[in-house]
Amino acid sequence: MFKFIKIFKAKSKIYNGLKNKDNNQFKKALKCFDEALEIMPECKYAFQYKGKIYEDMEIYDKALNCFDKAILQDPHFIDAWISKGRLFNSLKKHDEALNCFDRCLDLNKDNSYILANKTMVYIEKGDYESALNCADYNLKIHPEEEICFSWKAEVFRGMEDYENSIKWFKKLTEFNPSYHQGWLQLTLDYYTINKLEEAEEYLEKSIKLDKNGNHNYVHVALLKDLGKYKKALKLINRESKVGKYPYYYLLKGELLEKLNKFDESVKNYEIAIKGFKKLIKKYPKDEDLTDWKQNCENAKKRLKILKNEKMKMKEGISC
């Protein structure tokens, strides 16, 4: 009975930690996982989740240390090996990442997700021959899994062989017409090679299938680049998530600017700038955040100059 109570208390702490993680309350989440470890010092899940928090906080040495502790508690804990491998890959330590995924395959031979991750590492490493061999093997033993079609296409995309990339994404959509990710990837490939008519055709299918709006930002950005400003604005206005990401306001500002609604555009840029400033404090190494903030500031200055010029023109006419 006593052991059951300990497990229940530890699980409760972990559950609260995950809720805090989802809300980006990282310090609170870490506290919850530490409290779970005080109750059950051998809890591999608490170490694993702590590692993911540190990874989100970009404290990578502590993240790796936590994954290692989870593995020490259970050397067969595949999730920890995968997390460690994916982190090594993001740090461009490709050989270390491959070692992690090979350990995973020792534990779970021929797992399609692990093979897909291994393919990803080879692509990142620029070893396209090994990536293609890995993707082909995955497809051979899992001929009915979308992920296998997708990563075969990704190898060709990495090689900038868009003809074959498109060929395999089309096979994916033929295999599963309701798998919206395939239509989105076709859109991106056609857009990349400047075949905008085809890109727009597949984009419509991707939007239609994306019931939960998981790729709203991508869809809106593509519609904007295709010159479909009103449609893009209509789509982004459907975004109703609480605590909108600043990129939402950046996109909306750009669309309103294109539609000559300058005052509304400036308001959205200002909200975006505040949001990006907060995120930059949390993630100072993220160059995209800095670039997006700078884009907003430049746009705000540009629109202010434009507004002043229009006022001067009006004053001149009235005189």
N, C-alpha and C positions, 0 to 999 in steps of 0.2 A: 504493500500500500504506500509506504514512504517513497519508494522509487517512482511510483506512478505520479505522486504529487510533485516530485522534483521535475519530472518530464513535462507535466502540465504547466508548471510555472515557467520553465525554460521556453516552452513553445509559445506561451503568452508573451514573453519578452521579445522573442523573435518576430512574432506577428506584429507587435507594436513597432519594432525596428523597421520592418518592411513597409509599414504604413508611412513612417517618417521618411524613409528613403524615397517613396513615390512622391512625396511632397517636397523633395529636395532639402529636407531637414537633416542634414548629414550628421551633425554633432549629436543630435538627439538619437538618431538611429544607432550611431556607434555606442552611445551610452546603453541603449537597450541590449545590444549584442554582448557588450561587456557584462551586463547584469545576468544575461543568459549563461555566459561562461563561468560566472561566479557560482551559479547553481549547478551547472554541468560542465566542468572544465574540459571534458573530452568531446564536446559537441562540435562535430565537423561542420555542420550547417552554419553555426554562428561565425566560425572562422571564415567560411566561404563568403557569407554576406558582408562581413567586415571588409574582406578583400575587395568586393565589388564597390563598397562605399569609398574606400581609399582610391580605387581606380577612378571613380567619378570625381574625386577631389584632386586628381592628378598627382597623388602621392604614391608613386609607382613602386618604390622599394618596400613600403609597408604593405601594399596590395599583394605583392609577390610573396612576402613573408607570411601573410595570412593564408594564401593559397597553399603554401608549403606546410603550414601547420595543419590545415584541413587534410592534406594528403598524408601527413605523418599519423594522424588519427585513423585514417582509412586509406591505404595505398591503392585501393580499388575504387576510390571516389572519382568517377569519371568527370562529373561537373567541375571539380576543382582543376583537374588536368586540362579540360577544355578552356576554362577561364584563364589559366596560366598561359596556355598556348596562344590564345587570342590576344592577351596583353603583350606577350613577347612579339607577336606579329605587328601590333600597332606601334611598338617601340623599334621596329625594323630589325629585331633580333631573330631573323628568319630561321636559322639553323636550330636555335633553342626552341622555337615554336614547333618546328617539324618534329623534334624529339618528343615534345609533349603529345602531339597528335599520334605519333607512333606508339607511345605508351597507351594511349586511349584505344588504339586498334588492337593492341595486345590483350586488352581487357574486353573489348567488344568488336570482334572481327567483322569487317565488311559493313560497319554502320555508315549509312549514307550521309548523315550529318557530319560525322567526323571526317569522312573522305572529302566532303565538300569544303570543310575548313582547311584540309591539307592542300586541296587544289588552290584555294584562295592564297595560301602562303606562297606556293610556287609562282603564282601570278605576280604577287607583290615582289617576289625575289627576282622576277624576270626570267625564270626558268620555264619557258613555255612548253618545251618538250615534255618535261616531267609533269607539268600541269595538265597537258593534253592526255598523257598516259593515265594519270590519276582520274581525270574526268571520264575517259573512255571506260576504265575499269568500273567506276561507279555506275555508269549507265548500263554496262553489260549485266551487272548483278542486280540492278534496281531499274529495270526498263519502264517502270510505271510510276516513278516518283518525279514530281515537277522539279525538285531541287537539282536533279541530275542533268536534266535538259538545260536548266538555267546556267549551271556552272560550266557546261560544255560551251555554251554561248559566251560566257564571261571570259573564257580563255582566248577566244578569237577577238573579243573586244579589247582585251589587254594587248593583243598583237596588232590592233588597229585594222584587223581584217573584218570590216563591217559587213561585207557580203556574206561571209560565213556566220558571223554573229547574228545577223538578221535571219538567216536560214534556220538556225537552231531556235531562236526565239519564236519563229513562225511554227516550227514543229511543236514547241511547247504549247502555243495557243490552239493548235489543231488537236493536240492530245487532251488539253483541258481548256475549252473555250471560256469557262467561267473563272479561270485563274487570272485575275486582273493584272498581276505583276508582269505577266508576259506581254500584255498590251502596252503597259507603261514602258517596258524596256525597248520594245519596238519603236515607240514614239521617240525615245531618247536617241536611238541609233539613227533613225531617219533624220532627226533634227541635226545630229552631229554631221551628217554628210550633206546637209542643206537640201534635203528633199522635203520641203515644208508641207506640200500637199498631203503626202503620205503620213507625215508626222501628225498633222491635224486629224486625219482620218482615224489613226490609232489612238490618239489622245481622247477623242470622243468616247471610244469604247472603254478606255481606262477609267475615265470619269464616271461613266455609267455603272461600271462594276464596283467602284470603290464606295460601297454603301456607307461605311463608317467614316469616310473622309480622312483615312489614314495618310493619304498622299495629297491632301488639299494644297499644301504649299508648293509642291512640285508641279501640280496641275496648273495652279494659278500663275506660277513663274513662266511656264511654257506658253500658256495663253497670252500672257503679256508680251513675250518675245515674238509670238506669232501675230501681234497687233490686234488681238481680240480683247480690247480693254474693258468694254462693258460686260462682256461675258465673264471675264476674270474677276471683276469687281463683284458681280452677282454671286459668283462661287465663293469668294473669300468672305462675303458677308454671312454665309451660312456657318462659318466657323464660330462655334458657341462655347468653346472650351474655357473654363474658368482660368484666370491668370494667363492670358494670351502671351505667347512668346514674342519678344520684340520684333522678330523677323516678320511677324504678321503685320505690324504697323509700318514697317519699312516697305513691304510689298504694297500695302494699301495706299501709302503715300505716293509711291511711284505710279500706281494706276490713276489716282486722282489727279496727279500732275499731268499725265498723258491726256486726261479728259478736261484739262484746263480749269480744274477746281482747286485753285492754288491755296486758298485759305484753309480748306479742309486737309489738303495735302501737307501743309506745314504743321498742322496740329498733330497729324499722325507721325510725321518725322520727329517731332519733339518728344512724343511718348516713346518712340523707338529708341531715341538717344538715351533717355533716362534708363530704359530697360537694359540697353547694352552696357551702360556704365556699371550697373549692378552686377551683371554677368561677368564683366571684365575683372572686377575685384575678386570674384570667385575663381575665374579661369584666366589668369593673366597671360598664359602661354597660347591661348586660342587666338590665332591671327585673324580668323574669319570674323570674330566678334569685333575686333578693332577696325577691320576694313569696313564692315557694315555700318558701324557707328560713324566712321569718317564719310561714308557715302551719304548718310542722313544729314550730317553737318554741312557737307558741300551742297546738297540739294536745297537745304534751308537757306543758305546764303544766296544761291542762284535765284531762288524764287523771290527773295527779298529785293534783290537788284532788279529783277523783272517787274515786280510790283511798283517800285519807285519810278522806273522808266515809264510805265503806263500812266502813272499819276502825273508825271511831268508832261507827257504827251497830251493828256486831258486838259491840263492847265494851259498849255500852249494853244490848244484849239479854242478854249473858252475866251482867251484873250483876243 
